[in-house]
Every structure is written in C-alpha cells, then in structure tokens.
Amino acid sequence: MGNRLSKIATRTGDDGSTGLGDGSRTGKDSARIAALGDVDELNSFVGLLLCEDLPADLREELVTVQHDLFDLGGELCIPGYQLIKTEQVARLDALLEKYNADLPVLKEFILPAGSRAASLAHVCRTVCRRAERAIVALSKTETINAEPRQYVNRLSDLMFVLARVLNRHAGGTDVLWQHERKRT
C-alpha cells in the first residue's frame, strides 16, 4: 500500500496535481480525486455521527464502516488495486436485514429529520449518494471494480435505515412528509 506521509506540507501539490498511491500524479480536479474526496467527506461525517449517543452494537458497526471507507479510499487512490471485497458488501446487506427487521413498513415519504443522530445519518446518506455518483462517473473513463460502487450503494441504504432506527432510539419516530400541508 503506497507510501506513508512523514510530513503533511509537501508543497508538491502547489501546481494543482496530487500524488496517487501508485506514485503517479493526477490533477486535483480529476474524477478520481473527486470520488476520493467524497469518500473522505463521508468518512468524516460517519465520524461525526459516532460522537452521538448510539447503541453499542451500532457504534461498533459504524467503526467498521469507517475502516471500510478508508479501504475504499485506498482502492480509489491506487488505480487497478482492490481493497473492497464482496464480503464487505455482504456485511452491509446483513446489517440492512438486521436493522430493517423491527421497523414499520413505510407508507409515506419521510423527511431527513428527527433526532440529531438520525439527521446526521441522513447527511451521511446524502454524502454517500454523492460519492456513489462520483464513483460511477469515474468508471465511465477508468476501470473501477464493481465492489466500491456496490458498497456505497448499500451503505446509503443502510444510512437511511439507521436514521429511522436512531429516531426510535431517541424516543421518536419517522418525520413524515406532509404533501398536503397548508403553506402560508
């Protein structure tokens, strides 16, 4: 896995380029760096969500997600390298099944609201969707393994489900969209 940084201010990016894990350089505005940045932002928001009051098992699962997202960033940083495996995608599928099991069926759209933790999970979901779009855009011009795209697709679904779980954990429920609400 690429070189570790021994100092942060290298000044090598002053020309608008950045180094990849394989030693090559690319523009800071490249599709690869956009995808990498979105995954990094997502990981930071998951870290912020971890600052909230969460059930212990959910906390541990989100810490694992953070490690997976770091792996995903590493895979995006090294063209042709694979770090995200089908087992990681399958783990998200299992978590979706676990957390969906006790939730009531949705009959209405819900707003990204409720408790602070649930709202942060919704922020994670939307940043995850942006990361997914960036990975798909990158795959239009470069070869990308299927697992990173699958992983962020499942993770955005999981964040939606977790927002619902976290609203209940906080003693609330889903905040339903009221499409016929009176507007003043």
ABEGO torsion letter per residue (X at the ends): XBBBBABABAGAAAAGBBBBAAGBBBBAABAAAAAAAAAAAAAAAAAAAAABBBBAAAAAAAAAAAAAAAAAAAAAABBGBBABBAAAAAAAAAAAAAAAAABBBBABBBBBBEBAAAAAAAAAAAAAAAAAAAAAAAAAABBBBAAAAAAAAAAAAAAAAAAAAAAAAAGBBBBBBBAABBBX
